[in-house]
């Protein structure tokens, strides 16, 4: 169990909050079971999975207070995944890159707009 805030994986999670560190390391962080499951279902293997000890999720257990402090979610999280960035190869005639999207609800609007244009 991870019990120190100076643990290298927790330090990495905190560093990856900044774009420059994500770009340098080629890594990013997800929080929550849904995103972990989606990544695994897409055939990706996380570099690390940090979990709350009572979560029942397979991964490296982290003292709950430390996991909450590493989380960017106001309510904390039960799982943090660290993933390698993987970019798509060649794309088709139309591609949309969503960067810095602040409201996920806008994704549907963007998809419908692009669909209407092609």
C-alpha positions in Angstrom: 0.0 0.0 0.0 1.2 3.5 -0.8 1.4 5.5 2.4 3.8 8.3 1.5 2.9 11.5 -0.4 6.4 11.3 -1.8 5.7 8.1 -3.6 6.9 8.4 -7.2 3.5 7.4 -8.7 1.7 10.0 -6.7 4.3 12.6 -7.7 3.8 11.6 -11.3 0.0 12.0 -11.0 0.4 15.5 -9.6 3.0 16.4 -12.3 0.7 15.2 -15.1 -1.8 17.9 -14.1 0.3 20.3 -16.2 0.3 20.1 -20.0 4.1 20.4 -20.3 4.6 17.3 -18.1 2.0 15.3 -20.1 3.7 16.2 -23.4 7.2 15.5 -22.0 6.2 12.1 -20.5 3.7 11.1 -23.1 1.3 10.1 -20.3 -2.0 11.3 -19.0 -4.3 10.6 -16.0 -7.9 9.5 -15.8 -10.0 9.3 -12.7 -12.9 7.0 -12.0 -14.0 3.5 -12.8 -15.8 4.3 -16.0 -12.8 5.8 -17.7 -10.6 2.9 -16.5 -13.1 0.4 -17.9 -13.4 2.3 -21.2 -9.6 2.3 -21.7 -9.3 -1.4 -21.0 -12.3 -2.2 -23.2 -10.6 -0.2 -26.0 -7.6 -2.6 -25.7 -5.3 -0.2 -23.8 -3.3 -1.2 -20.8 -2.7 1.4 -18.1 0.9 2.1 -17.0 -0.4 2.2 -13.4 -3.7 1.9 -11.6 -4.0 3.5 -8.1 -7.0 2.5 -6.1 -8.8 3.1 -2.8 -8.2 0.0 -0.6 -12.0 -0.7 -0.3 -12.7 -0.3 -4.0 -12.5 -3.9 -5.0 -10.7 -2.8 -8.1 -7.4 -4.4 -9.1 -4.5 -2.0 -8.7 -2.0 -0.6 -6.3 -3.7 0.4 -3.1 -3.2 4.0 -1.8 -4.0 5.4 1.6 -7.4 7.1 1.1 -6.3 10.5 2.2 -3.4 10.5 -0.3 -5.6 9.3 -3.1 -8.1 12.1 -2.4 -5.2 14.6 -2.4 -3.9 13.3 -5.8 -7.4 13.5 -7.3 -8.6 16.6 -9.1 -12.2 15.8 -8.5 -13.8 17.7 -5.6 -15.4 14.5 -4.2 -12.2 12.4 -4.6 -12.0 9.2 -6.5 -11.7 5.4 -6.1 -9.3 4.9 -8.9 -6.7 6.8 -10.8 -5.2 5.4 -14.0 -2.0 6.5 -15.6 -1.9 5.9 -19.4 0.5 6.2 -22.3 -0.7 8.7 -24.9 -1.6 6.9 -28.2 -2.4 9.0 -31.2 -4.5 8.0 -34.2 -2.7 7.3 -37.4 -3.9 8.7 -40.6 -7.4 10.1 -40.5 -10.1 10.4 -43.1 -11.2 13.5 -45.0 -12.7 15.1 -41.9 -11.1 15.2 -38.5 -12.1 17.1 -35.3 -9.7 17.6 -32.5 -11.2 18.5 -29.2 -8.7 20.2 -26.9 -9.5 22.0 -23.6 -13.1 21.2 -23.8 -14.7 22.6 -20.6 -18.2 21.2 -21.0 -18.4 17.5 -22.2 -22.0 18.2 -23.1 -20.7 20.2 -26.0 -19.3 17.1 -27.7 -22.7 16.0 -29.0 -23.3 19.5 -30.5 -19.9 19.4 -32.1 -20.5 16.0 -33.6 -23.9 17.0 -35.0 -22.4 20.2 -36.5 -19.6 18.3 -38.2 -22.0 15.6 -39.4 -24.2 18.4 -40.9 -21.2 19.8 -42.8 -20.1 16.6 -44.5 
